[in-house]
Amino acid sequence: MKKIFIFLPILAIGFWWFYVPSLTSLPDSQFNSSLIRKQIGNSIRITGAAKTYDQVKNRLSTVDNARQHSVAHIFGELLYTIEGLEGISVCDSSFGFGCYHSFFGRAISEKGESIVKELDKVCVDSYGPMGLGCPHGIGHGLGEYFGPEKIDRQLEICDSLTWKGRFLGCKGGVFMEYYTPIVTENDTVTTTVRPYEQANPYGVCPRVEPKFQPACFLELTGWWERVLEKDYTNIGKLCDSITDPINRESCLLGVGYAAVQSNGYDIEQSMDICKTMPDDDSIMLCRAGASWSFFANPQFRDQSKKVCEGSVLCEQKSDLLAY
């Protein structure tokens, strides 16, 4: 009898493994989100979160950015559900930081704003004070939890966290979520875009507290890319028309910062986009933002200095994004 009882668990494990769906549906053009959710959840439980995430990144390496980001959101949500806060160390900058976004979105939706300080500590413990993709995800979570009407409250919470820099971090996540909110409906994750108003091209940026405006103008350009269909000449003019010098500079830094990510980390294309800015100063600031964007992604970090090659000021302005 002992042999039978020893054999049955082994048989059961083998049976379970055989019927666990693989991650084959991830690149499927039909994008069956329910099946993808089941596949990823089963894989995390059986093969582990880190290995599953590596498989997800490998399988999605050739599909469009929207698909990548949506699946990353599904992964992050399931990662929190299955592994709790400790699972955050699995996430990285891949797919527009999508893993962080839904991880924290689920955590805050379950625990409320009282958990944010704990999330901040987890970020610092896991990635250090400069692991800005992690608090960026907190900002997205706050945006999902409070909604766009309470953006001031979200920014107030961000201001209480570890990262105190002018740009990026939690504030960047709040503004990104405001302009391009994530909507989960019928088990499908999609990115929507806030409508553009010709009479109000700068959106919410002019009305938030002045100390938050630079971060807003930096993130604003990613929204403009969507609503203005990557008309970088027009985007450059909009930035150049901003009267406040710090906000103007932030906006132009944001052009390069956003363009690198939305154009597949193509260094030549990024440089060409910056050349469409209104003048030499604007071009330099765009290049500085692009340089930081390359630096922020370890996979492309070696391209960072090439973007600013020959301009010490460009390198200095790029460094501003880290303070």
Secondary structure, DSSP 8 states (H G I E B T S, - for coil): -HHHHHHHHHHHHHHHHHHS--STTTT-TT--HHHHHHHHHHHHHHH-HHHHHHHHHHHTTTS-HHHHHHHHHHHHHHHHHHHGGGGGGG--SHHHHHHHHHHHHHHHHHH-GGGHHHHHHHHHHHH-TT-THHHHHHHHHHHHHH-GGGHHHHHHHHHTSS---SSSHHHHHHHHHHHS-EEEETTEEEE------TT-TTTTGGGS-GGGHHHHHHHHHHHHHHHTTT-HHHHHHHHHT-SSHHHHHHHHHHHHHHHHHHTTT-HHHHHHHHTTSSSHHHHHHHHHHHHHHHHHSGGGGGGHHHHTTT-HHHHHHHHHTT-
